[in-house]
Amino acid sequence: MKISYHGHSVVKVEANGKTILFDPFISDNGNTDLDADTVEADVILLTHGHNDHVGDTFDIAKRTDAQIVAPFELATYLGNKGLNAHPMYIGGGHEFDFGHVKFTQAFHGSSYTEEDGTIVYTGMPTGILLTIDGKTIYHAGDTGLFSDMKLIGERNDIDLAFLPIGDNFTMGPDDALTAAEWLKAKQVVPIHYNTFDLINQDGEGYAKKVRPGKGAALEPGESIEL
């Protein structure tokens, strides 16, 4: 299985003949290698409703007929726009034809801002556990540090964790190091940093501080094989 990072919180998983995109913020992302007009997706997994995570979901899903999996209110909002959206919520899991998805808690906010400035409530923010082809990937979404990450680590054998380190809006590097320790993931990749000046961080420096050999700072377009 090939897992690639594409700037901000965009992650692509290619396994079992499926392409799965997490939080495809592409068009307005100056730190990505993807093109929203050509990227392929069978599935789009959304952690929450902020525009820098929903991103290009509308256009990609319309072009590719991708199935969207999102928190209930966000899925309902997208479904009302004519998209194929499967609603889930924190603590719930579901077996799809591409793998098993379980939503975890995250401490953040969640709303979508429309072009006219209208703010739409899109439910609680989440993290996502994706188990596919015998491997478990944890995408923490946008979150601060919370002690139940210990429980997530104890109850799941996490092969790869994507953790935000940008600070200001999410965990900073120090809290993300604690998160990495609690989650006990075999490998940790920092996300949600260097997209805007306000969240500039040293990804390589963070990765080196994770348990020896367990951290990897990926440049947009770089990948890991599991």
Secondary structure, DSSP 8 states (H G I E B T S, - for coil): -EEEE-STT-EEEEETTEEEEES---TT-TT----TTT---SEEE-S---HHHHTTHHHHHHHH--EEEEEHHHHHHHHHTT--EEEE-TT-EEE-SS-EEEEEE-SS--EEE-TTS-EEE----EEEEEEETTEEEEE--S----TTHHHHHHH---SEEEEE---SSS--HHHHHHHHHHHT-S-EEEES-SSSGGG---HHHHHHHSSTT-B----TT-EEE-
